[in-house]
Amino acid sequence: MDSLWANVSATVIGGCILTFLFFLIREKISPLPNINGMWHLKNITANSVYNPYKGMTLGYTAILWCEGNRVSGTTEKVYEDSVNGER
């Protein structure tokens, strides 16, 4: 019976130490990247079956913010260069 309690306590203590090590690795060595702020995105269509889309360039502005592990944001199309002209 003493051997059982020794094995259980060793397993629990080892699990706690391993959990703590994983926590340190996640928080200190490789934390989540900071992606807050304004981003400018550019999309260029190189190939398309639909001819008016060929060579079209679209520009977007995205605003992202993080609350813990949750990422929220909004985006807006601000530029278009297509067969219809530049807008």
Secondary structure, DSSP 4 states (H G I P E B T S, - for coil): -HHHHHHHHHHHHHHHHHHHHHHHIIIIISPPP---EEEEEEEE----SSGGGTT-EEEEEEEEEEETTEEEEEEEEEEEEETTEE-
